[in-house]
Amino acid sequence: MTILVVIAKECVPGKVKTRLHPPLSLAQAAELAAASLDDTLRAVSSLPATRRILAFDGIVPPGAAAGFEILPQVAGGLDERLAAIFDHCDEPTVLIGMDTPQVTTALLEPVFTDWTDDVDAWIGIADDGGFWALALAEPRGDLIRGIPMSQGDTGARQLERLRAAGLQVAFLPTLTDVDTIDDAHTVAGIAPDGGFARVLATMLGPDENGKTR
């Protein structure tokens, strides 16, 4: 019995993925962010979750969120928003972001099939030092609240917090978050058949070797 939560913001130009500008325009960055979110929602839609929640900062949720409960995000820093999501949930919960469109059902399946009694939490570290996934058997916001976010040691600090609380932690694979254009190229290469890769290719076009710029 596990709740699945995707945290995302509405993909409005100038509000999402601004570090992709340049080389992308702000409108293109928002379009690419929307493709990332759509790929993420589709990848997790078949997982055997008891509830599917989109923790959303915005007005109009994406069409790919059909079948997801919409939970408005609270005000405050990212740690406060994540903490509020876990406080809202009352059974084992896994939360992921919208910045890893290469995520697959298989990557998250262990949380739903191999969550044994000796595992209290799962964490998926991002290669920029953050984390892309966090799962708690007993969701508690105080396990996240106060962790400095968007830093090179955010993942390490979150792991330290979990262990300091006496939790046994299992690990999901390390993934690349899409923050920069180099990240976008990396992720598109990992998942070349996804909508994210297709949108990026239409924006940048192929180089002289036939590869996406």
C-alpha positions as CSV (number, residue, x, y, z in Angstrom):
1,M,0.0,0.0,0.0
2,T,2.0,3.0,-1.3
3,I,1.1,6.5,-2.3
4,L,2.9,8.0,-5.3
5,V,3.4,11.8,-5.4
6,V,4.9,13.8,-8.3
7,I,5.8,17.4,-7.3
8,A,5.6,19.9,-10.1
9,K,5.0,23.5,-11.1
10,E,3.0,24.8,-14.0
11,C,5.2,25.1,-17.0
12,V,4.9,28.9,-17.6
13,P,7.7,30.7,-19.5
14,G,10.0,32.5,-17.2
15,K,8.9,30.4,-14.2
16,V,10.5,27.0,-15.0
17,K,13.9,25.8,-16.3
18,T,15.2,29.3,-16.7
19,R,18.8,28.0,-16.6
20,L,18.1,26.6,-20.1
21,H,17.9,30.1,-21.4
22,P,20.1,30.6,-23.4
23,P,20.4,28.6,-25.7
24,L,16.7,28.0,-25.4
25,S,14.2,30.8,-25.2
26,L,12.1,31.0,-22.1
27,A,9.1,29.7,-24.0
28,Q,11.1,26.8,-25.3
29,A,12.4,26.1,-21.8
30,A,8.8,25.9,-20.5
31,E,7.9,23.6,-23.4
32,L,10.7,21.3,-22.6
33,A,9.8,21.3,-18.9
34,A,6.2,20.4,-19.9
35,A,7.6,17.4,-21.9
36,S,9.7,16.4,-18.9
37,L,6.7,16.4,-16.6
38,D,4.5,14.5,-19.2
39,D,7.2,11.8,-19.5
40,T,7.4,11.5,-15.8
41,L,3.7,11.2,-15.3
42,R,3.3,8.6,-18.0
43,A,6.3,6.6,-16.6
44,V,4.7,6.3,-13.1
45,S,1.1,5.9,-14.1
46,S,1.2,2.1,-14.2
47,L,2.9,1.7,-10.8
48,P,0.6,-0.1,-8.3
49,A,0.0,2.9,-6.1
50,T,-3.0,3.2,-3.8
51,R,-3.2,6.9,-4.6
52,R,-1.6,9.0,-7.3
53,I,-1.1,12.7,-6.3
54,L,0.2,15.6,-8.3
55,A,1.5,18.2,-5.8
56,F,1.0,21.2,-8.0
57,D,2.1,24.8,-8.0
58,G,-0.1,26.4,-10.6
59,I,-3.6,26.7,-12.0
60,V,-3.9,24.4,-15.0
61,P,-2.5,20.8,-14.5
62,P,-1.2,18.9,-17.5
63,G,-3.4,16.5,-19.4
64,A,-1.0,13.7,-18.6
65,A,-2.1,14.1,-14.9
66,A,-5.5,12.6,-15.7
67,G,-6.3,10.2,-12.9
68,F,-4.1,12.0,-10.4
69,E,-5.4,13.8,-7.4
70,I,-4.3,17.4,-7.5
71,L,-2.8,18.7,-4.2
72,P,-2.0,22.4,-4.2
73,Q,1.5,23.1,-2.8
74,V,1.7,25.2,0.3
75,A,3.7,28.5,0.5
76,G,7.3,28.5,1.6
77,G,10.6,27.0,0.6
78,L,11.0,23.7,-1.1
79,D,11.7,21.9,2.2
80,E,8.4,23.3,3.7
81,R,6.5,22.2,0.6
82,L,7.9,18.7,0.6
83,A,7.3,18.4,4.4
84,A,3.7,19.4,3.9
85,I,3.2,16.7,1.3
86,F,4.5,14.0,3.6
87,D,2.4,15.4,6.5
88,H,-0.7,15.1,4.2
89,C,-0.1,11.3,3.5
90,D,-1.1,8.6,5.9
91,E,0.6,5.5,4.4
92,P,4.0,4.7,2.9
93,T,4.7,7.4,0.3
94,V,7.2,7.9,-2.5
95,L,7.7,11.4,-3.9
96,I,9.6,12.3,-7.1
97,G,10.1,15.5,-9.0
98,M,9.5,16.5,-12.6
99,D,13.1,16.9,-13.6
100,T,14.0,13.3,-14.4
101,P,12.1,12.4,-17.6
102,Q,14.3,9.4,-18.0
103,V,12.7,7.7,-15.0
104,T,11.0,4.4,-15.8
105,T,8.5,2.2,-14.1
106,A,11.3,-0.4,-13.5
107,L,13.4,2.2,-11.6
108,L,10.7,2.8,-9.0
109,E,9.2,-0.7,-8.9
110,P,11.4,-1.8,-6.0
111,V,9.6,0.7,-3.7
112,F,6.3,-1.0,-4.5
113,T,7.6,-4.7,-4.6
114,D,10.7,-4.9,-2.4
115,W,9.8,-2.6,0.5
116,T,10.6,-5.1,3.3
117,D,10.0,-4.5,7.0
118,D,13.7,-3.7,7.6
119,V,13.6,-0.7,5.2
120,D,12.1,2.6,6.6
121,A,13.0,4.9,3.7
122,W,14.3,5.0,0.1
123,I,16.3,7.8,-1.5
124,G,17.4,8.4,-5.0
125,I,20.3,10.8,-5.2
126,A,20.8,13.1,-8.1
127,D,24.2,13.5,-9.6
128,D,24.2,17.2,-8.8
129,G,24.1,16.3,-5.1
130,G,20.3,16.7,-4.6
131,F,17.8,13.9,-4.6
132,W,15.2,13.0,-7.2
133,A,13.1,10.6,-5.1
134,L,12.3,10.1,-1.4
135,A,10.1,7.5,0.1
136,L,9.1,7.1,3.7
137,A,7.3,4.1,5.3
138,E,5.9,6.5,7.9
139,P,5.6,9.9,6.2
140,R,6.7,12.7,8.5
141,G,7.4,16.3,7.4
142,D,9.9,16.8,10.2
143,L,12.2,14.5,8.4
144,I,12.6,17.0,5.6
145,R,11.7,20.4,7.1
146,G,14.9,22.5,7.5
147,I,17.0,20.6,5.0
148,P,18.8,23.2,2.7
149,M,17.5,22.6,-0.8
150,S,19.2,23.0,-4.2
151,Q,22.7,22.7,-2.8
152,G,25.5,20.3,-3.7
153,D,25.0,18.5,-0.4
154,T,21.2,18.4,-0.2
155,G,21.1,14.7,-0.8
156,A,23.8,14.0,1.8
157,R,22.1,16.1,4.4
158,Q,18.7,14.5,3.7
159,L,20.3,11.0,4.1
160,E,22.0,12.1,7.3
161,R,18.7,13.4,8.7
162,L,17.0,10.0,7.9
163,R,19.8,8.0,9.5
164,A,19.9,10.3,12.6
165,A,16.2,9.5,13.1
166,G,17.2,5.8,13.3
167,L,15.8,4.9,9.9
168,Q,17.2,2.1,7.7
169,V,17.6,3.6,4.2
170,A,17.7,1.8,0.8
171,F,18.9,3.4,-2.3
172,L,17.4,4.0,-5.8
173,P,19.7,4.6,-8.7
174,T,21.5,7.9,-9.2
175,L,19.9,10.0,-11.9
176,T,20.6,13.3,-13.7
177,D,18.3,16.2,-12.9
178,V,17.7,18.5,-15.9
179,D,18.9,21.9,-14.8
180,T,21.3,23.0,-17.7
181,I,21.4,22.4,-21.4
182,D,24.2,19.8,-20.9
183,D,21.9,17.9,-18.5
184,A,19.2,18.0,-21.1
185,H,21.5,16.5,-23.7
186,T,22.6,13.8,-21.2
187,V,19.0,12.9,-20.4
188,A,17.9,12.9,-24.0
189,G,20.7,10.5,-24.8
190,I,19.5,8.1,-22.0
191,A,15.9,8.2,-23.1
192,P,16.0,9.0,-26.8
193,D,12.5,7.7,-27.5
194,G,10.8,9.9,-24.9
195,G,8.8,13.1,-25.5
196,F,11.5,15.1,-23.8
197,A,14.2,14.0,-26.3
198,R,11.9,14.6,-29.3
199,V,11.0,18.1,-28.1
200,L,14.7,19.0,-27.5
201,A,15.6,17.7,-31.0
202,T,13.0,19.9,-32.6
203,M,14.4,22.9,-30.8
204,L,18.0,22.5,-31.4
205,G,18.2,20.3,-34.6
206,P,20.9,17.9,-35.5
207,D,24.6,18.8,-35.7
208,E,26.9,17.8,-38.6
209,N,27.1,14.2,-37.2
210,G,23.3,13.8,-37.0
211,K,23.2,14.2,-33.2
212,T,21.1,16.6,-31.3
213,R,23.0,19.8,-30.6
